[in-house]
Amino acid sequence: MSMLDLVRVEFKLVYGDLFRRKSAFITFILYPYIFTSFTLFIGYAVGSPRGFVERVGVDPVVYMITASYMLMSIFSSIDDLLWRPLLDLHIGTLPYIIASPVNRLKYYTAIPIPRLVAVLLLGFTSILPVYILYYGLEGVAVVFVVISILIVGCLTMVFFSIALAMSIHRVGESWRMLNIVRPVLMILMGVYYPRMFMPLASYILSSFIPSSHAVEAVQRFLMGMSSDIYILIVLAIAISFIYMPIGKISIREWEKSRVRRGVETF
């Protein structure tokens, strides 16, 4: 199968499920507003928004809606990669996938694309109204810049996620490890707590996560610090390609381990 065929199949799978579960689809749209409202409620209760602006350089409403949207976009894209091996194992399709002649790297690369497209389109229902409210018509241009950088951030996480998922799934009870790793990734990506304010050790560790550089690029753009944006984007792409051979090896080693263990029933 070609890459186009794989993407087409994934689109049918993801969008069929998305439109069938109407409540989940509505929650999907409202998530940035829900999370932003909760965060701002807590923030306003313990501090002044003026202090946030002085420290970060962006209005807290704009910052939090953007952060919520970035978090939703990145994790909606990579979660399919992180959890798909477990899903295939539990529903019994894993042996057929391993036995198929499909290029595994192409297969796993195609998995996050449909959901990524959906999330990026939903940017026009989440951040666009807020940006227009704060920036006027210039907010439309700001949205396109943010979404363009975010596309890079999401795509650069594909090979990283493949390498991470396959390494974790070689360990027993991998679902427990995933529930630990995901919150750590959320922190290190610097979505809510900017990397520029992190301790040096955390900043260095976060640098190995490709999308963290794209997240920082968006934040710097909103802060009016546009000089380093292109460097951060190039850095995210470069780090992503480093993970490509690692991901390929991880897939092969994970499949070998599954073949050795044989078929499992649940």
N, C-alpha and C positions, 0 to 999 in steps of 0.2 A: 504493500500500500504506500502511496505517496503521502507526503506531509499534508497536502490539501485534503486527501481522503480522511486522514486521521482527525484533522481539525473539524471537518464536516460532521463526522460521527460524534465528536465531543460536543459540538454545538447542539445536536439533536438531543443528546443525553441531558445536558445542563439546562437548556431552555425548556425542554419538556417538563423537567422537575420544577423549574422556577415558576412557570406559568400555571402549573397544576396546583401548587401550594400558594394560594392567594395571600394568606395571612403572612407567610414568610416573605413573600415578595414585597408586601406593604412595609413590614418591619425593616426589610433591606433598604428601602427608600428612606425611612424615618430614622435609621440608626444614627447618622451623624448629628441630627438635631437632638435626639434623646441623650446621647452621650455628652454633647456639648452643654445642654441645659443642666444636666446633673453636675458636671465639672464646674460650671460657672456658679451654680447655686452654692456648692461647697466653697469655692474660691471667694465669692463675695461675702460669705459668712465669716471668713477668717482674715480677710485682707482687702485692701483697696485696689481697684483696677488701675489707678494711676501708678501705683508701685510696680505693677506688672508691665505697664507701658514703658516706664523709666528703665526697667531692667532688661526687658526683651526687645522693646522697640516696636511692638505691634499691639494693636488693640486686642484684648483677651478674647472677644467674641470672634474676630477674624482668625486669630491664631488657633483657637480651640476647634472651630468648625473645619478648618483646614487640616488640623492634626487628626481629628476623627475621620475625616474623609480619606486621608492618606493611610491611616491604620486599616480602615475597612478595605481599601483598594489593594494594598499589599497582601494582607492576610487572606482576603477572599481569593486571591490568585494562588497563593502558595499552599493554602490549606488543602486544596484538592490533591496536590502533590504529596503533602505530608501524610494524608490519611488514606489515599487511594489504595496503596498496597494492603493495608489492613482490611479495607472494604472488599477487595478482590479475594482476599484469603477467606473471609467469613461467608461470602455469598457463593464461593466455590468456583469462581472464574479464573483464579490465579494459575492453575495448571494449564489451562488453555492459552493464557497469555504467554507463559513461559515457553510453551511448545510452538507458538506461532512464529512465522518467519519475519514478523515485523521488526524493523529496527527499533530497539528499545529506547535509545536516546530520542529518536523522533517521536515515539509514542508518548513518553513522559513530558517532552517539551510541548506537545499539542494539548495536554490536559488542562493547563491553566488559562489558555487563550480565550475560550468562550466566556468564562466568568469575568476575566479581565475586561473584555469589551463591554459587558453589561455594567460593571462598576464604573468604568470611565464615562459611559454615557449618563450614568446617574449623577455624575458631577454637575450636570446642568440643572439638577433638581435640588442639590444640596448646597454647594458652595456658591453657585451663580447668584441666587437671590441675595445672599448676604453680601457678596462683593459689590453688587449693584447698589445695595443700600448704603454701603460705606464709601465706595469709590465712584459711584455714578456709572455712566456708560463706559468709563475706562475699566470698570470691573470685568466687562466681557473679555477684553484683551488680557487682563490678569488671569482670568480663568483658563484661557487657552494656553498661556505660558505654564501655569501650575500643572495642568493636565498633561502637557507635553513632557515636562520633566518627570512627572509621575509615571508615565508610560515607560520611560527609561528605567525608573526605579523598580517597577514591577517586573519587567522583562529581565533585568539583570539578576533577579532573585531566582530565576528558573533553575539554572545549573547548580547554584548554591543549595537550593531546596532539594534537588534530586540527590546530591551528595549527602546532605544531612539526613533525609528520609531513609535512604538505603542503608546508611550507617546505623541509624537508630533501630531499624526493623530487623537487623541481624541479632539484636539483643532480645531476650525474653521480656514479655509484658511491655512491649515498646510503647503502648498507648500511655503508660504512666510517664515514661520519659518525655513523650511529646507534650504532655500537659505541664511538664516542668520547663521544657525548652522554649515553648511558645511565649510565656510571660517574660522570660529572659530576653528573647529576641525583641519583644515589644519595648523593653527598657533600653536595650543597647542601640536600637535604631534611632533613638532620640526623637521620637514623634512628639511626645508631650514634654519631655525634659531635654532641651536642645543639647547636642553633643558639645557645643562650644563651652557649656557650663559644667561638663562632666569632669571628674578627676582624670588625671593623665592616664592611669591604668585602664579605666573604663573607656576612655576615648580611643586608645590604641586597640583595645579588644573590639570595639564597635567598628573600627576601620576595616575589619575582615568581612563585615556584612555589606555586600554591594549596595543595597538600597539605602543604607544609612547616609551615604554621600548624596544621593538624590534627595533625601529628606532634608538634609542640611542645605542643599541648593535651593529648595523651595523656601525654607525659612529665611535664608539670606536674601532671597529675592523680595520677600514680603517686608523685610527689614530695610530694604533699600541698599543692601550690600551686594551689588551685582558683579563685582570684579572677579570673584573666585568661582562663579557658577559653572563656567565651562570646564574649568579644571576638575571640579567635583564630578561633573557628568562623565568626563573622559575617564576619571579614576574609577567610577562605578562600573563602566563598561569593561575596562581593563581587568579589574578584579573578577568580574563575572566570567570572562573567558579563561581565567586561571582555574576556575572550578569545573570547566567542561570536561577535561580528561579525568578529573577526580570523580565526577558524577558517572562517567562512562564505566570506570573501573568499579565503582560502588554498586552499580546495577548488576554487573557481571558477577561480582562476589556474592551479592545478596541472592541472586537466582541460584547460584551454585549451592549456597547454604540451604535454600528451600528444597532443592532437588535431593540433597543428602538426607534431609529430615523426612521427605516423602509427603504424602497427602495427609492433611489433618482434618478432622471433622469437629464441628462445634454444636 
